[in-house]
Amino acid sequence: MAPALTVETPQAPHTLSSLGSAPKSIFPDGIKTSGQIPPIYDELKPYSTFPKEISGPTVWRKEDYEHNPERWTHVFSNEEVEEMSKAADAFISAGTPLTGISKDNFPLPTMTPFLTSMRNELLNGKGFILFKGFPVEAWGLHKSAVAYMGLGTYLGYFVSQNGRGHVLGHVKDLGEDATAIDRVRIYRTNARQFFHADDSDLVGLLCVARALEGGESDICSSHHVFNTLQREHPDVVETLTTPNWYFDRKGETSVGQEEWIKTSVFYMERGENGRVYTKWDPYYIRSLTRFSDKGLIPPLSEAQQRAAAVLEEVCNRLALHMILEVGDIQFLSNEHVLHARTAYKDYPPPAPRRHLMRLWLATPEDEGGWKLPFADSGEKKRGGIQVNDQRPVAPLDAE
C-alpha cells in the first residue's frame, strides 16, 4: 500500500498558536494566515449522523430571490459613499501599507451597525449580498482598493489567497492555459468556473471592468443542494461525507507539507446542533492525476466521479443567476453558498479586460464564526493559502 493511503493524522507545518503574534515586520497587522491544513479526522462525522433535511434561513431557493432583487441588494447611499471616501483619504494620507488596514484605521461609525448585521446575515442567514454604487471609476484603483479592503475588515480578517501572499486578489484573464489545471488557478483565465467554495469563510468580489460576453455569476444554497441530494441521491451524499477526497494544493505548500489535502466535501460543525459545511472545487480533485498515476494517492472512484457530476447538475438546476455591473460588490459565505462563473470573452484592446478585485475573509470562532473541525478554527486568519513566511501583499492589479 502506498504511504499516502495509510490513515494518519497529518501535522501542521507551523505552530498555530504563533499566528496571532506574527512579526509586524512581515505581517503589518501582526496576524499570519494559517493556510490550508487537513481536518481533525477524529472530529469528522459519519453519514449516519448528518441530518436528513436542513431547515432555517440558510436554505433558500432561487425562486425566493430571482424576481425580488431588493431582498439581496443594497445601493450605497451618498452618505455611505462619503463616509468610505473620507476614511480612504485619511488612510492614504497616513501612509500605512494597504496590508495594515483594519477597523481601527478605517473608521466607519455610521455604517458599522449595518455591516455588523450584514456579517451575521452572511454567516447565519441567506449568505449573500450585492452592494451597488461603489464609485470605482471615479476613485481609481488605489482609492477603490483601500475603501474595498476597509469595508471588508468589518466582515472578517483578510487572508492570503495564493502562494505569493495576495490578500487583495484579482480575477482577470492573464492568458494562462486553463487546461493545465495541475498548476494554473482558473481565476487567472477566462474559462468557466464550476460551482465551488473558496478557502475562506467569506469571499468578496468588486467589479472593476466587465467582459464583452459572459463572466456572469451563479450561486446556490449548499443546504438546499444538500436537501435535494438527500431526497434524490442519498448515496451521493454518503459519498460526499466520506473523508477520502483528495484536493490538490497546486504546489502552494510550505516546507514539510503534502501536495494534497485529504478531507470530505460535506462535514459537520463541532459541538451540539452542528451545521453542514461544504468544501468543494472540482478542478482541485481532477488535477491530481500526476500523483494518482504514480500510486501516491488513489484515483477518483466511480462513485466519486458520479457524485461530482450529480453535485454540479443539482447546483446548476438550483442556481440564482446574477450579473455584476461595474461598481457592484458581491459578498458570499463559503460555509453554505456555492458559486460559479460562466466562461467569458473580453473586449478587444485597448478596452480594459474583465477585472474583479477579490477578498478572502476569515471569521474566527470567538467572533461568531462557525466551529469547524480544523485545528485553526479559533485563529483570526484561519484558512486561506500561506506558504512558509511569505509576507502579505496587496497589488492594485493582476500580476
C-alpha positions as CSV (number, residue, x, y, z in Angstrom):
1,M,0.0,0.0,0.0
2,A,1.3,3.5,-0.9
3,P,2.3,5.6,2.1
4,A,-0.4,8.2,1.3
5,L,-3.1,5.6,1.7
6,T,-2.4,4.9,5.3
7,V,-4.7,6.7,7.8
8,E,-2.6,9.1,9.9
9,T,-3.4,12.5,11.3
10,P,-1.1,14.9,9.4
11,Q,0.7,17.6,11.4
12,A,0.6,21.3,10.6
13,P,3.9,22.7,9.3
14,H,3.8,25.5,11.8
15,T,2.6,26.2,15.3
16,L,-0.9,27.7,15.1
17,S,-0.6,29.4,18.5
18,S,2.1,31.7,16.9
19,L,-0.2,33.0,14.1
20,G,-1.7,35.8,16.2
21,S,1.6,37.2,17.3
22,A,3.4,37.2,13.9
23,P,6.2,39.7,13.4
24,K,4.9,43.1,12.2
25,S,8.0,43.5,10.1
26,I,6.5,40.8,7.8
27,F,2.8,40.9,8.7
28,P,1.8,44.6,9.3
29,D,-1.3,43.7,11.4
30,G,0.6,41.1,13.4
31,I,-1.6,38.2,12.2
32,K,-0.5,35.5,9.8
33,T,-2.8,33.5,7.6
34,S,-3.0,29.9,8.9
35,G,-3.2,28.4,5.4
36,Q,-4.6,25.0,4.2
37,I,-4.4,22.2,6.7
38,P,-6.1,18.8,6.9
39,P,-9.1,18.4,9.1
40,I,-9.0,16.8,12.6
41,Y,-10.1,13.4,11.4
42,D,-11.5,12.3,14.8
43,E,-13.9,15.1,14.6
44,L,-15.4,14.2,11.2
45,K,-18.8,12.7,11.5
46,P,-20.2,9.7,9.6
47,Y,-23.0,10.0,7.2
48,S,-25.4,8.4,9.7
49,T,-25.1,11.5,11.9
50,F,-26.0,14.0,9.2
51,P,-29.5,15.5,9.1
52,K,-32.0,14.1,6.6
53,E,-33.1,17.6,5.9
54,I,-31.7,21.1,6.9
55,S,-34.1,23.9,7.7
56,G,-33.7,27.6,8.5
57,P,-32.6,30.7,6.7
58,T,-29.6,29.2,5.1
59,V,-31.9,27.1,3.0
60,W,-33.2,29.2,0.1
61,R,-34.5,28.7,-3.4
62,K,-33.7,30.8,-6.5
63,E,-37.5,31.5,-6.7
64,D,-37.3,33.3,-3.4
65,Y,-35.0,36.0,-4.9
66,E,-34.8,36.0,-8.7
67,H,-37.7,38.4,-9.1
68,N,-37.0,40.3,-5.8
69,P,-33.6,41.9,-6.1
70,E,-34.5,44.4,-3.4
71,R,-34.1,41.4,-0.9
72,W,-30.5,40.8,-1.7
73,T,-29.1,44.2,-3.0
74,H,-28.0,47.3,-1.2
75,V,-27.4,50.5,-3.0
76,F,-24.8,52.6,-1.2
77,S,-26.3,56.0,-0.2
78,N,-24.5,59.3,-0.8
79,E,-23.7,59.4,3.0
80,E,-22.2,55.9,2.9
81,V,-20.1,56.7,-0.1
82,E,-18.9,59.9,1.6
83,E,-18.0,58.0,4.8
84,M,-16.0,55.4,2.9
85,S,-14.3,58.2,0.9
86,K,-13.3,60.1,4.0
87,A,-11.9,57.0,5.6
88,A,-10.0,56.0,2.5
89,D,-8.5,59.5,2.0
90,A,-7.3,59.6,5.6
91,F,-5.8,56.1,5.3
92,I,-3.9,57.0,2.2
93,S,-2.6,60.2,3.8
94,A,-1.3,58.3,6.8
95,G,1.0,56.2,4.5
96,T,0.1,52.9,6.1
97,P,0.6,49.9,3.9
98,L,-2.6,48.5,2.5
99,T,-1.8,45.2,4.2
100,G,-2.0,47.0,7.5
101,I,-5.6,48.2,7.1
102,S,-8.1,47.4,9.9
103,K,-11.3,48.7,11.5
104,D,-9.1,50.8,13.8
105,N,-7.5,52.8,11.0
106,F,-10.6,52.7,8.7
107,P,-13.4,54.1,10.8
108,L,-17.0,53.7,9.5
109,P,-19.0,54.8,12.5
110,T,-22.3,55.3,10.7
111,M,-22.1,52.1,8.6
112,T,-20.9,49.9,11.4
113,P,-24.3,48.8,12.8
114,F,-25.5,47.8,9.3
115,L,-22.3,46.0,8.4
116,T,-22.5,44.1,11.7
117,S,-26.0,43.0,10.8
118,M,-24.9,42.1,7.3
119,R,-22.0,40.0,8.6
120,N,-24.5,38.0,10.7
121,E,-26.7,37.6,7.6
122,L,-23.7,36.3,5.6
123,L,-22.7,33.8,8.3
124,N,-26.1,32.6,9.6
125,G,-28.7,33.8,7.1
126,K,-29.0,33.6,3.3
127,G,-25.3,34.1,2.9
128,F,-25.0,36.6,0.1
129,I,-25.5,40.3,-0.7
130,L,-24.8,42.5,-3.7
131,F,-23.8,46.1,-3.0
132,K,-24.3,48.6,-5.8
133,G,-23.0,52.1,-6.4
134,F,-19.4,51.8,-5.3
135,P,-17.7,54.6,-7.3
136,V,-14.8,52.5,-8.6
137,E,-14.4,54.5,-11.8
138,A,-14.4,57.9,-10.1
139,W,-11.9,56.7,-7.4
140,G,-9.5,54.7,-9.5
141,L,-7.7,51.5,-8.5
142,H,-5.8,52.8,-5.4
143,K,-8.6,54.5,-3.5
144,S,-11.1,51.8,-4.6
145,A,-8.8,49.1,-3.2
146,V,-8.4,51.0,0.1
147,A,-12.1,51.5,0.5
148,Y,-12.9,48.0,-0.5
149,M,-10.4,46.4,1.9
150,G,-11.5,48.8,4.6
151,L,-15.1,47.8,4.1
152,G,-14.1,44.1,4.2
153,T,-12.5,44.5,7.6
154,Y,-15.9,44.9,9.1
155,L,-16.9,41.5,7.9
156,G,-13.7,39.5,8.6
157,Y,-9.9,39.3,8.5
158,F,-8.3,39.2,5.1
159,V,-6.3,36.1,4.4
160,S,-3.7,35.2,1.7
161,Q,-5.3,33.8,-1.5
162,N,-2.2,32.2,-3.1
163,G,1.4,31.3,-2.5
164,R,2.5,34.8,-3.3
165,G,0.7,36.3,-0.3
166,H,-2.0,38.2,-2.3
167,V,-4.6,39.4,0.3
168,L,-6.1,41.6,-2.5
169,G,-6.7,39.2,-5.4
170,H,-7.5,40.0,-9.0
171,V,-9.8,37.8,-11.1
172,K,-8.6,38.6,-14.6
173,D,-7.6,36.6,-17.7
174,L,-3.8,36.6,-17.9
175,G,-3.7,34.3,-20.9
176,E,-2.8,31.3,-18.8
177,D,-3.6,27.7,-20.0
178,A,-6.9,26.8,-18.4
179,T,-6.4,23.1,-19.3
180,A,-3.2,23.0,-17.2
181,I,-5.3,22.5,-14.1
182,D,-2.5,21.0,-12.1
183,R,-0.6,24.3,-11.9
184,V,-3.0,27.1,-13.1
185,R,-5.6,28.7,-10.9
186,I,-8.7,29.2,-13.0
187,Y,-9.4,32.7,-11.8
188,R,-6.4,33.8,-13.9
189,T,-8.1,32.5,-17.1
190,N,-11.4,33.2,-18.9
191,A,-12.6,29.6,-18.5
192,R,-15.8,28.6,-16.8
193,Q,-15.5,28.1,-13.1
194,F,-17.7,25.3,-11.9
195,F,-19.6,25.5,-8.6
196,H,-17.1,25.7,-5.7
197,A,-16.3,27.3,-2.3
198,D,-13.1,29.2,-1.7
199,D,-10.7,28.5,1.2
200,S,-12.1,31.2,3.4
201,D,-15.2,31.9,5.4
202,L,-16.4,34.8,3.2
203,V,-15.4,35.9,-0.3
204,G,-15.9,39.4,-1.8
205,L,-15.8,40.4,-5.5
206,L,-15.7,44.1,-6.6
207,C,-16.4,44.6,-10.3
208,V,-13.9,47.0,-11.8
209,A,-14.5,46.1,-15.5
210,R,-17.0,43.9,-17.3
211,A,-16.4,41.4,-20.1
212,L,-17.8,41.7,-23.6
213,E,-19.6,38.5,-23.2
214,G,-20.1,36.1,-20.2
215,G,-18.4,36.2,-16.9
216,E,-21.7,36.1,-15.1
217,S,-22.3,34.8,-11.6
218,D,-24.4,31.9,-10.3
219,I,-24.9,31.0,-6.7
220,C,-26.8,28.4,-4.8
221,S,-27.6,27.5,-1.2
222,S,-25.4,24.4,-0.4
223,H,-28.0,23.5,2.2
224,H,-30.8,23.5,-0.4
225,V,-28.4,21.4,-2.6
226,F,-27.9,19.0,0.4
227,N,-31.6,18.6,0.9
228,T,-32.2,17.9,-2.8
229,L,-29.4,15.3,-2.9
230,Q,-30.8,13.6,0.3
231,R,-34.1,13.2,-1.5
232,E,-32.9,12.3,-4.9
233,H,-29.4,10.7,-4.4
234,P,-28.7,9.8,-0.8
235,D,-25.9,7.6,-1.9
236,V,-24.2,10.7,-3.4
237,V,-24.5,12.5,0.0
238,E,-22.9,9.5,1.7
239,T,-20.0,9.6,-0.8
240,L,-19.6,13.3,-0.2
241,T,-19.5,12.9,3.5
242,T,-16.7,10.2,3.4
243,P,-13.3,11.7,4.1
244,N,-11.5,10.1,1.2
245,W,-11.4,13.0,-1.2
246,Y,-8.0,14.4,-2.2
247,F,-7.8,18.1,-3.0
248,D,-4.8,19.5,-4.9
249,R,-2.6,22.3,-3.5
250,K,-1.1,23.0,-6.9
251,G,2.4,23.5,-5.4
252,E,1.3,26.2,-3.0
253,T,2.8,24.3,0.0
254,S,5.1,25.1,2.9
255,V,8.1,23.1,3.8
256,G,7.1,19.7,5.1
257,Q,3.5,19.7,3.8
258,E,2.0,17.2,1.4
259,E,0.9,18.3,-2.1
260,W,-2.7,17.5,-1.3
261,I,-5.3,17.6,1.5
262,K,-7.5,14.6,2.3
263,T,-10.9,15.5,3.5
264,S,-14.6,15.2,2.9
265,V,-16.9,17.5,0.9
266,F,-19.7,17.8,3.4
267,Y,-18.8,17.9,7.1
268,M,-20.4,18.9,10.3
269,E,-19.6,21.7,12.7
270,R,-18.2,20.7,16.1
271,G,-20.4,20.6,19.1
272,E,-24.2,20.3,19.6
273,N,-26.5,21.1,16.6
274,G,-23.6,21.4,14.2
275,R,-24.4,22.7,10.8
276,V,-23.3,21.2,7.5
277,Y,-20.3,22.9,5.9
278,T,-19.2,22.4,2.3
279,K,-15.6,22.3,0.9
280,W,-15.6,21.8,-2.8
281,D,-13.9,22.7,-6.1
282,P,-14.0,20.1,-8.9
283,Y,-10.8,21.5,-10.5
284,Y,-8.9,20.6,-7.4
285,I,-10.0,16.9,-7.3
286,R,-9.4,16.4,-11.1
287,S,-5.9,17.8,-11.2
288,L,-4.2,15.1,-9.1
289,T,-3.5,12.5,-11.8
290,R,0.2,13.4,-11.6
291,F,0.1,11.8,-8.2
292,S,-2.5,9.1,-8.6
293,D,-0.8,7.8,-11.8
294,K,2.3,7.2,-9.6
295,G,0.3,5.4,-6.9
296,L,0.8,8.1,-4.3
297,I,-2.9,8.6,-3.8
298,P,-5.9,6.7,-5.2
299,P,-7.6,7.9,-8.4
300,L,-11.2,9.1,-8.2
301,S,-13.5,6.2,-7.8
302,E,-16.6,5.7,-10.0
303,A,-18.7,6.7,-7.0
304,Q,-16.7,9.9,-6.6
305,Q,-16.9,10.8,-10.3
306,R,-20.7,10.2,-10.2
307,A,-21.0,12.3,-7.1
308,A,-19.1,15.2,-8.6
309,A,-21.3,15.1,-11.8
310,V,-24.5,14.9,-9.8
311,L,-23.5,17.7,-7.5
312,E,-22.7,20.1,-10.4
313,E,-26.0,19.2,-12.1
314,V,-28.0,19.9,-9.0
315,C,-26.2,23.2,-8.4
316,N,-26.9,24.3,-11.9
317,R,-30.6,23.4,-11.5
318,L,-31.0,25.4,-8.3
319,A,-28.8,28.4,-9.1
320,L,-29.6,32.0,-8.8
321,H,-28.1,34.0,-11.7
322,M,-26.8,37.5,-11.4
323,I,-24.7,39.9,-13.4
324,L,-22.1,42.1,-11.7
325,E,-22.0,45.6,-13.1
326,V,-19.1,48.0,-12.7
327,G,-19.2,49.2,-9.1
328,D,-21.0,46.2,-7.7
329,I,-19.6,44.2,-4.8
330,Q,-20.8,40.7,-4.2
331,F,-20.1,39.1,-0.7
332,L,-20.8,35.4,-0.2
333,S,-20.5,32.8,2.6
334,N,-18.3,29.9,1.7
335,E,-19.8,27.9,4.6
336,H,-23.2,27.4,3.0
337,V,-23.2,29.0,-0.5
338,L,-21.5,27.6,-3.6
339,H,-20.7,29.9,-6.5
340,A,-19.8,29.6,-10.2
341,R,-18.9,31.8,-13.2
342,T,-19.6,31.4,-16.8
343,A,-16.8,31.5,-19.4
344,Y,-16.2,34.9,-20.9
345,K,-14.7,36.9,-23.7
346,D,-13.0,40.2,-23.2
347,Y,-13.4,43.4,-25.3
348,P,-10.5,43.7,-27.8
349,P,-7.7,46.1,-26.8
350,P,-7.4,48.9,-25.9
351,A,-10.5,48.3,-23.8
352,P,-9.9,47.0,-20.3
353,R,-10.2,43.3,-19.6
354,R,-12.8,42.0,-17.2
355,H,-11.4,42.7,-13.7
356,L,-12.7,41.8,-10.3
357,M,-10.9,42.6,-7.1
358,R,-11.3,39.7,-4.7
359,L,-11.1,39.4,-0.9
360,W,-11.0,36.2,1.2
361,L,-12.1,36.9,4.7
362,A,-11.9,34.8,7.9
363,T,-14.4,34.8,10.7
364,P,-12.9,33.0,13.8
365,E,-15.0,31.1,16.3
366,D,-14.7,33.6,19.1
367,E,-16.1,36.3,16.8
368,G,-19.2,34.4,15.7
369,G,-17.6,32.1,13.1
370,W,-18.6,28.5,12.6
371,K,-16.9,25.8,14.7
372,L,-15.0,23.9,12.1
373,P,-13.3,20.6,12.6
374,F,-9.9,22.1,11.8
375,A,-7.0,22.9,14.2
376,D,-7.1,26.6,13.1
377,S,-10.8,27.1,13.7
378,G,-10.0,29.6,16.5
379,E,-7.4,31.6,14.6
380,K,-8.3,35.1,13.5
381,K,-6.9,34.4,10.0
382,R,-8.0,30.8,9.6
383,G,-8.0,29.2,6.2
384,G,-6.5,30.9,3.1
385,I,-3.2,29.9,1.5
386,Q,0.0,30.6,3.3
387,V,3.4,29.4,2.0
388,N,6.1,29.5,4.7
389,D,6.6,33.1,5.9
390,Q,5.5,34.7,2.6
391,R,4.6,38.3,3.5
392,P,1.1,39.6,2.6
393,V,0.9,41.9,-0.4
394,A,-2.0,43.9,-1.9
395,P,-1.2,44.6,-5.6
396,L,-3.6,47.1,-7.2
397,D,-3.8,44.9,-10.4
398,A,-3.2,41.4,-11.5
399,E,0.3,40.1,-11.6
